[in-house]
Amino acid sequence: MSQTRHVPVMLQRCLDMLAPALRTPGGVVVDCTLGLGGHSEALLEQFPQTRLVALDRDTEALRLSGERLARFGERATLVHAVYDELPDVLDRLGIPRVQGVLFDLGVSSMQLDEADRGFAYAQDAPLDMRMDQTTGMSAAEVLNTYPPGELVRILRAYGEEKQAKRIVSAIVREREKEPFTNSARLVELIRDALPQAAKRTGGNPAKRTFQALRIEVNGELAVLERAVPAAVSALAVGGRIAVLSYHSLEDRLVKQVFAAGAANTAPPGLPVVPEQYQPRLKLLTRGAELPTDEEIAENRRAAPARLRGAERIREDVA
């Protein structure tokens, strides 16, 4: 497995965004989505006085990135955990506050490229899609056992799939004949179920269904909803957070957490705003930043990326 195929998305922009918080010796930066370790390696290289704590739920990713980051010795602590477990991880390590947090919410290159994981609709594979293969339900189990109404809800909510009812009717009909096990059969079924007009827009017609299944299998949005506020709370004053998301559902969630933190929550009409109502965060991006055309040309997986950043500017007041 070559490291060369793994190109970290918007790497320099993420490093620049976190840099002001990581120049002080002895700081801690958390990579909440270690993956193959591209962002982590660059953080350790660029900020030689910084310690890294990196989380991933995928044991294979931890093994591979562990080899990649071995040369940094004790500066890198890799933890098998989902990113909403960040408060517990920091607690166990005795780290009260951190200077930087990075989330790269894309499915890692490894998961997309290892055929047997079933994330990619471009190749036939078992319908698994679990980021942590030691626990939880696979995508095949979701397809074969969820009631039709629940499948429609998932496809609409997590895949923004307008043709959810059509697709689910076809899935239910087919699973009665034979349970789903592999991705190719699902891709073919979706192609057959969609009207011609729907097939002409937006790339592979199976893309939205696969996204929805992946989010459901891994509980991604529920995890993110807990993880981003927890990461903000873990930041020291002056600490910075950068989040790369890849679809509108993730980006909206991050935007809401950052906007709430950057808002003045005082009741209207106060002549002076007391400390407890002052904003906790300063936004570092106007809207979401997008990758450059050059980067997309070099790395097609960067195309949907959206980057948002914020800086912690004051403590919470009880």
C-alpha positions in Angstrom: 0.0 0.0 0.0 1.8 3.2 -1.1 1.7 6.4 0.9 1.9 8.4 -2.3 -1.8 8.0 -3.2 -2.8 9.8 0.0 -2.9 13.5 -0.6 -4.1 15.4 2.5 -6.9 17.9 1.5 -6.2 21.7 1.8 -3.1 20.8 3.8 -1.3 24.1 3.7 -4.4 26.1 4.4 -5.1 24.0 7.5 -1.5 24.4 8.8 -1.7 28.2 8.2 -5.0 28.4 10.1 -3.7 26.5 13.1 -0.2 28.0 13.1 -0.7 31.1 15.4 -2.0 28.7 18.1 0.8 26.1 17.7 3.9 28.3 17.8 4.2 28.2 21.6 6.4 25.4 23.0 4.6 22.6 24.8 1.2 23.0 23.0 -1.0 20.0 22.1 -2.8 19.6 18.8 -5.5 17.0 18.3 -6.1 15.4 14.9 -9.6 13.9 15.4 -9.6 12.0 12.2 -6.1 10.5 11.8 -6.7 8.4 8.7 -3.4 7.7 7.0 -1.7 10.4 9.0 -1.0 13.0 6.2 -2.3 16.0 8.2 -0.7 14.6 11.4 2.7 14.1 9.9 2.7 17.7 8.5 1.6 19.1 11.9 4.5 17.3 13.7 7.0 18.5 11.0 5.9 22.1 10.9 5.5 22.6 14.7 8.4 20.7 16.2 7.6 21.8 19.8 4.0 20.6 19.6 2.7 17.3 20.9 0.1 15.4 18.8 -2.9 13.4 20.0 -4.6 11.6 17.1 -7.9 9.7 17.1 -9.3 7.1 14.7 -12.0 4.5 15.0 -10.4 2.4 12.2 -7.8 -0.1 13.6 -6.1 -0.5 10.2 -5.7 3.3 9.8 -4.1 3.4 13.3 -1.7 0.6 12.3 -0.6 2.2 9.1 -0.3 5.8 10.4 1.5 4.4 13.5 4.3 3.2 11.1 4.3 6.6 9.3 4.5 8.6 12.5 6.9 6.2 14.5 9.9 8.5 13.9 8.3 11.2 16.0 8.4 8.9 19.1 6.6 10.2 22.2 5.4 13.4 20.5 2.7 11.4 18.8 0.0 9.6 20.8 -2.4 7.6 18.7 -5.8 6.5 20.2 -8.4 4.0 19.0 -11.5 6.2 19.6 -14.4 7.9 17.8 -14.0 11.7 17.8 -16.9 12.4 20.1 -14.9 10.6 22.8 -12.3 13.4 22.8 -13.1 14.7 26.3 -12.6 11.2 27.8 -9.3 10.7 25.8 -7.9 14.1 27.0 -9.0 13.3 30.5 -7.2 9.9 30.5 -4.1 11.6 29.1 -4.2 14.3 31.8 -4.5 17.1 29.2 -6.8 19.9 30.5 -6.7 22.1 27.4 -5.4 21.9 23.9 -4.0 24.6 21.5 -5.3 23.1 18.2 -8.0 20.7 16.8 -8.3 19.5 13.3 -11.2 17.5 11.8 -11.0 16.1 8.2 -14.4 14.5 7.9 -13.9 12.8 4.5 -13.9 9.0 4.2 -10.2 8.2 4.3 -8.4 7.3 1.0 -7.6 3.9 2.5 -11.3 3.1 3.2 -12.3 4.1 -0.3 -9.3 2.3 -2.0 -9.4 -1.0 0.0 -12.0 -2.8 -2.1 -13.2 -5.1 0.7 -14.6 -2.3 2.8 -17.6 -1.6 0.5 -17.4 2.2 0.7 -16.9 2.8 -3.0 -19.7 2.4 -5.5 -17.2 2.2 -8.4 -16.1 -1.4 -7.5 -17.9 -4.5 -6.3 -17.3 -5.3 -2.6 -19.1 -6.6 0.4 -21.5 -4.0 1.7 -19.8 -3.2 5.0 -19.0 0.5 5.3 -18.1 0.4 9.0 -15.2 2.6 9.8 -14.5 0.5 12.9 -14.9 -3.1 11.7 -14.9 -4.4 15.2 -18.3 -3.1 16.1 -21.8 -2.2 14.9 -24.1 -3.0 12.0 -22.9 -3.3 8.4 -24.5 -1.5 5.5 -25.9 -4.9 4.3 -27.7 -5.4 7.6 -29.2 -1.9 7.4 -30.4 -2.6 3.8 -31.8 -6.0 4.7 -33.5 -5.3 8.0 -34.6 -1.7 8.3 -38.3 -1.0 7.7 -39.0 0.8 4.3 -40.1 4.0 6.0 -36.8 4.2 7.9 -34.7 3.6 4.8 -36.6 6.4 3.0 -35.9 8.7 5.9 -32.2 7.8 5.9 -31.8 8.3 2.1 -33.6 11.7 2.3 -32.0 13.0 5.4 -28.4 11.8 4.9 -28.2 11.5 1.1 -30.5 14.3 0.1 -31.9 11.8 -2.4 -35.0 13.0 -4.1 -35.8 9.6 -5.5 -35.6 7.9 -2.1 -39.1 6.2 -2.3 -38.4 4.7 -5.7 -35.0 3.3 -4.6 -36.4 1.9 -1.4 -39.3 0.2 -3.2 -36.8 -1.5 -5.4 -34.6 -2.5 -2.4 -37.5 -4.0 -0.5 -38.7 -6.0 -3.6 -35.2 -7.3 -4.2 -34.2 -8.1 -0.6 -37.3 -10.4 -0.3 -35.9 -12.5 -3.2 -32.3 -12.5 -1.8 -30.6 -10.4 0.9 -28.1 -7.8 -0.2 -24.4 -8.7 0.3 -22.4 -6.8 -2.3 -22.2 -3.2 -3.6 -22.5 -4.0 -7.4 -26.0 -5.3 -7.0 -27.1 -2.2 -5.2 -25.5 0.1 -7.7 -27.3 -1.7 -10.6 -30.6 -1.6 -8.7 -30.3 2.2 -8.2 -29.5 2.7 -11.9 -32.6 0.7 -12.9 -34.9 2.4 -10.4 -34.1 6.0 -11.4 -35.9 7.9 -14.1 -33.6 9.0 -17.0 -33.5 12.6 -16.0 -32.2 11.8 -12.5 -29.4 9.8 -14.0 -28.1 12.7 -16.0 -27.2 14.9 -13.1 -24.5 14.8 -10.5 -22.2 11.9 -11.3 -22.8 8.3 -10.2 -26.5 7.9 -9.4 -25.6 5.6 -6.5 -23.5 8.3 -4.8 -26.2 9.7 -2.6 -27.5 6.3 -1.4 -24.0 5.2 -0.5 -23.4 8.4 1.4 -26.6 8.0 3.3 -25.8 4.4 4.3 -22.3 5.3 5.4 -23.6 8.1 7.6 -26.2 5.7 9.1 -23.8 2.8 9.7 -21.2 5.0 11.4 -23.6 7.4 13.2 -21.6 10.2 11.6 -23.9 13.2 12.1 -24.8 12.2 15.7 -21.1 11.8 16.5 -20.3 15.1 14.9 -23.0 16.9 16.7 -21.4 15.9 20.0 -17.8 16.2 18.8 -17.5 19.7 17.5 -18.9 21.4 20.7 -16.6 19.1 22.7 -13.6 20.1 20.7 -14.4 23.8 21.1 -14.7 23.3 24.9 -11.3 21.6 24.9 -9.6 24.6 23.4 -7.5 26.9 25.5 -8.0 30.6 25.0 -6.1 31.5 21.8 -6.5 27.9 20.6 -7.8 27.2 17.1 -10.1 24.6 15.4 -10.2 23.8 11.7 -12.9 21.5 10.2 -12.9 20.1 6.7 -16.4 18.8 5.7 -17.5 17.2 2.5 -21.2 17.5 2.2 -23.8 20.1 3.2 -25.1 18.3 6.2 -21.7 18.2 7.9 -20.9 21.8 6.9 -24.2 23.1 8.2 -23.6 21.5 11.5 -20.1 23.0 11.9 -21.4 26.4 10.8 -24.1 26.3 13.5 -21.7 25.4 16.3 -19.2 28.1 15.2 -21.9 30.7 14.7 -23.4 30.0 18.2 -20.0 30.4 19.8 -19.3 33.6 17.9 -22.6 35.2 18.8 -23.3 37.7 21.5 -26.1 36.1 23.6 -27.1 39.1 25.6 -30.8 40.1 25.9 -31.5 43.1 23.5 -31.1 46.6 24.9 -28.3 46.1 27.5 -26.1 49.2 27.4 -23.0 47.1 28.4 -22.8 43.4 27.5 -21.7 41.3 30.6 -18.9 38.8 30.3 -21.2 35.7 30.4 -22.9 36.9 27.2 -19.8 37.8 25.2 -18.8 35.6 22.2 -16.5 32.6 23.0 -15.2 32.2 19.4 -13.9 34.4 16.6 -14.6 33.0 13.1 -11.4 32.6 11.0 -13.2 32.0 7.7 -15.9 34.1 5.9 -18.3 31.4 5.1 -16.6 28.2 4.1 -13.3 28.2 2.2 -13.1 26.0 -0.9 -10.1 24.2 -2.4 -8.3 25.9 -5.3 -8.8 24.7 -8.9 -5.1 23.6 -8.9 -5.7 21.4 -5.8 -8.8 19.9 -7.3 -6.9 19.1 -10.5 -4.2 17.3 -8.4 -6.6 15.6 -6.0 -10.1 15.0 -7.2 -11.2 14.0 -3.7 -10.6 17.6 -2.6 -13.5 18.9 -4.9 -16.3 18.9 -2.4 -14.2 20.0 0.6 -15.4 23.0 2.7 -13.1 24.5 5.4 -14.2 26.5 8.4 -12.1 27.7 11.3 -12.5 29.4 14.7 -10.4 30.7 17.5 -11.3 30.5 21.2 -11.2 34.1 22.5 -12.6 33.6 26.1 -13.4 31.1 28.7 -16.9 29.9 29.4 -18.3 31.8 32.4 -20.4 29.6 34.7 
